[in-house]
Amino acid sequence: MPINSRFELLIFDLDGTLLDTRQDLTDAVNYALRKLGFAELDRDTVTSYVGDGVRKLLERTLNHPEDEILMRGRSYFIEYYSDHLADHTRPYPGVVEMLQTLSGKRLAVISNKSQEFTVPLLETLHLAHYFEFIIGGNAGYPAKPDPAAVKAVLEKTGVPTDKALITGDSPNDILAGRAAGISTCAALYGYRPQSELMELKPDFSIRQAAELIEILEKGD
């Protein structure tokens, strides 16, 4: 059934918004820590470091190490994560149904997760075909909250700013959307504390993926 909404372009974050990637990221981080001789971290701690790409994740994990340690850690992380992208990672409840319902809209993913992981992960989980654009980190645009990738998708689709919406679980998503002049929706079920997101006063907020359909059906 077509969704009656002014929004023609829907942009999504990946980790913590479409996919629950926490366990696989934690396993990859702990593999790197073991190889470096450091103590492992629990999942909640690793999750709190996610959202700004692999380098920032490891800088936080290793407490701002020397460059040589950071590079070794990154190499170990990539070695493991490349082979274990979707051991435990799954779409959040309702995400697949949501994407199916939105099939008449123009959809995009913009993530700070490296492009080398973003595309294969969506392909492995059979979700890539839903999206017209998939832009990860290191794909030619600055990381969110810089709005460059959002603006690029707007330009390529020709969709005006008042007909585009970005949904994400991080302040990076809300700030990037606002800087690009589009509407914003906070995914409160993701990795960041709800209060951190609501302080930014997003245009909409959802506590589960299915609620986005309800927002769109209202035609707001």
Residue pairs with C-beta under 8 A, 6 or more apart in sequence:
1 101
2 104
3 101
3 102
3 104
3 105
3 213
3 216
3 217
4 216
4 217
4 219
5 216
5 217
5 218
5 219
5 220
6 162
6 163
6 219
6 220
7 105
7 163
7 164
7 165
7 183
7 216
8 105
8 106
8 157
8 159
8 163
8 164
9 105
9 106
9 107
9 108
9 153
9 154
9 157
9 159
9 163
9 164
9 165
10 102
10 105
10 106
10 107
10 108
10 164
10 165
10 167
11 107
11 108
11 109
11 110
11 150
11 153
11 164
11 165
11 166
11 167
11 177
11 182
12 18
12 107
12 108
12 109
12 110
12 166
12 167
12 168
13 109
13 110
13 111
13 144
13 166
13 167
13 168
13 169
13 170
13 172
13 173
13 187
13 190
14 21
14 109
14 111
14 113
14 118
14 121
14 122
14 136
15 21
15 25
15 50
15 51
15 111
15 113
15 169
15 190
15 191
16 50
16 51
16 168
16 169
16 170
16 187
16 190
16 191
16 192
17 92
17 167
17 168
17 169
17 173
17 187
17 190
18 91
18 92
18 95
18 109
18 127
18 209
19 89
19 90
19 91
19 92
19 95
19 121
19 125
20 89
20 90
20 91
20 92
21 50
21 89
21 121
22 43
22 46
22 47
22 50
22 191
23 43
23 87
23 88
23 89
24 81
24 84
24 85
24 86
24 87
24 88
24 89
25 46
25 47
25 50
25 57
25 81
26 41
26 42
26 43
26 46
26 47
27 80
27 84
27 87
27 88
28 77
28 80
28 81
28 84
29 41
29 46
29 57
29 58
29 61
29 77
30 40
30 41
30 46
31 76
31 77
31 79
31 80
32 58
32 61
32 73
32 74
32 76
32 77
32 80
33 39
33 40
33 41
33 61
33 62
33 73
34 40
35 72
35 73
35 76
36 62
36 69
36 72
36 73
36 76
38 62
41 61
46 57
46 61
47 191
48 191
49 56
49 57
49 60
49 61
50 57
50 191
51 112
51 170
51 172
51 191
51 192
52 112
52 143
52 172
53 112
53 113
53 114
53 137
53 138
53 143
54 74
54 77
54 78
54 113
54 114
54 137
55 70
55 74
57 77
58 70
58 73
58 74
58 77
59 65
59 70
61 73
62 69
62 70
62 73
65 73
78 116
81 117
82 116
82 117
85 117
85 120
85 121
85 124
86 121
86 124
86 125
89 121
89 125
90 125
91 125
91 127
92 189
92 208
92 209
93 208
93 209
94 208
94 209
94 210
95 209
96 127
97 210
98 209
98 210
98 212
98 213
99 107
99 127
99 130
101 213
102 130
102 213
102 216
103 130
106 132
106 157
106 159
107 130
107 131
107 132
108 131
108 132
108 133
108 134
108 135
108 153
109 118
109 122
109 131
109 133
109 134
109 135
109 136
110 133
110 135
110 144
110 149
110 150
110 153
110 166
110 176
111 118
111 135
111 136
111 137
112 136
112 137
112 143
112 144
112 172
113 121
113 136
113 137
114 136
114 137
114 138
115 135
115 136
115 137
115 138
115 139
116 136
116 138
117 136
118 134
118 135
118 136
118 137
119 128
119 134
119 136
122 128
122 131
122 134
128 134
132 157
133 153
133 156
133 157
135 141
135 149
135 152
135 153
137 143
139 149
141 148
141 149
141 152
142 148
142 149
143 172
144 150
144 168
144 170
144 172
144 173
144 175
144 176
145 171
145 172
145 173
145 175
145 176
145 179
146 176
146 179
147 176
147 177
147 179
147 180
149 176
150 164
150 166
150 176
150 177
150 179
150 180
150 182
151 180
154 160
154 161
154 164
154 180
154 182
161 180
161 181
161 182
162 182
162 183
164 180
164 182
164 183
165 177
165 182
165 183
165 184
165 185
165 203
165 204
166 173
166 174
166 176
166 177
166 180
166 182
166 183
166 184
166 185
167 173
167 184
167 185
167 186
167 187
167 206
167 212
168 174
168 177
168 185
168 186
168 187
168 190
169 186
169 187
169 188
169 189
169 190
169 191
169 192
169 197
170 190
170 191
170 192
170 197
171 192
171 196
171 197
171 200
173 184
173 186
174 184
174 186
174 197
174 200
174 202
175 200
177 183
177 184
178 184
178 200
183 203
183 204
184 200
184 202
184 203
184 204
185 202
185 203
185 204
185 205
185 206
185 212
185 215
186 194
186 197
186 198
186 200
186 202
186 204
186 205
186 206
187 205
187 206
187 209
188 194
188 197
188 198
188 205
188 206
188 207
189 206
189 207
189 208
189 209
197 205
198 205
204 215
204 220
206 212
206 215
